[in-house]
Amino acid sequence: MSNPPASSLPPPPADRPLPEEAPPPSPDLESRAEAQGITAIADLGHPADLAEHIENLSLKDQMDLLCALPEEDAAGALAEMEEYSRVEILEKLDPDKAAGILGEMSPDDAADVLDELGTAHSDAILDKLGSEDAEEIRQLMAFDPDTAGGAMNTEIVVLEADLTADQAISQLRREIEDKEIPYYAYIVNPGNVLIGVLSLRDLLLLPSRATLGDAVGDQVLITVRGEQGKEEVARLIARYNFMALPVVDGSGRLLGVISHDDVIDIINDLASEDLLGMVGAGQDENVDTPWLESVRMRLPWLLVNTFNSALAAGIVYLFDGSIAQMAFLAVLMPMVANQAGNTGQQALAVIIRQLARERFDPRRAWQYVFREGKIGLLNGLLLGVLAWSGVLLLTSNPSLASVMAGALILDMLLGAMAGASIPLLLKALGRDPAQASSIFLTALTDGAGFFLFLGLATLFLL
């Protein structure tokens, strides 16, 4: 994500005069902003705040306000808006105006926005852009959005290896205004192959006549390939505490850079995908997703859950005679399944988090499962004692209390081990470990809980 343009920052407080070089707000912009319920230009604030204002307006008012704003400010706001809001706007906006706004975005943001549009709309806008900008954006759009190439920024300062430190600093000064913040200096050979990376601090501390090639020497580079997944990018930046990570092709040529702000977005996306996937919702779904699209994404997993529920109901039906003879079984039965389900969810969350952090040793997989089993067993024993006491107090039936405690202990042990095992099995099968894992876990703990409790009751009580 690019940094907010200077013109989008809030003005100074009222008791301080505007800098002389800052032009007064356009009367037309002021009046049109007020027409949208914004009382002053200062209310527009940061691009993220402006985006929130715009998203709360009607589509017509959204388009009017974006057209009234300077293109640089409109670009900052559009980049911060939710996908479905900006798609709706861009599909209605004149291609010339849309191209003017996108032309003020960094190429990676513009590529992300155009990727969300249909081919016809994106091509129409690209045709209105300058040929150089359009070609750069098309190259970024050629990468899958979920790869490093799809997230990288190409507006970087590249320095030749034969430059001296003074020459490199002078080049940075000349080019920095239109580039991404240069946390690092990227040193390339004449073939644009990345040979080294220097922090700006290291560059400034170099002797003035030292060449960049000599400064980097035989540096060991940490890079990512353009086709690698965003998860790998997030892992590398978190592991090495980089502010940015260079993206290269198969020959080592520098393609672009992913900065830490882009990685924050990646991590947030991955976390939300896991959360949605665990319960069977669409992994890229949000409240602005068309409701029919949400139905399409959720319905298959709801059908799976219906089948799982039918299995659990079938198990209960097998023991309908036992329930008829002792109605109190029906009261206690959901407690067993619920506790086991919660135990399994805890284990599930821990394992998925470990997998997401890429600090998982496959050789220790069964140790992790065994660990969760021990936790589930001990918790089951403690809660089993509590359940035994409670049922005995209510029913004065020690046999029923013992059946309740035994079923609870066994099902919590099973739930903990299943919660740890399900994501590992899904990963081994090449599937997303979080995808609908909660649905499978619930089906297992409910079915097993009903079977264990009713089976033990039938065996020892009836």
Secondary structure, DSSP 8 states (H G I E B T S, - for coil): -----GGGS----TTS---TTS----HHHHHHHHHTT--SGGGG-SHHHHHHHHHTS-HHHHHHHHHHS-HHHHHHHHHHS-HHHHHHHHHHS-HHHHHHHHTTS-HHHHHHHHHTS-HHHHHHHHHHS-HHHHHHHHHHHTS-TTBHHHH-B----EEETT-BHHHHHHHHHHHGGGS---SEEEEE-TT-BEEEEEEHHHHHHS-TT-BHHHHHTT-----EETTSBHHHHHHHHHHHT-SEEEEE-TT-BEEEEEEHHHHHHHHHHHHHHHHHHHTTS-TT--TTS-HHHHHHHHHHHHHHHHHHHHHHHHHHHHTHHHHHH-THHHHHHHHHHHHHHHHHHHHHHHHHHHHHTT---GGGHHHHHHHHHHHHHHHHHHHHHHHHHHHHHHH--HHHHHHHHHHHHHHHHHHHHHHHHHHHHHHHTTS-TTTTHHHHHHHHHHHHHHHHHHHHHHHHT-
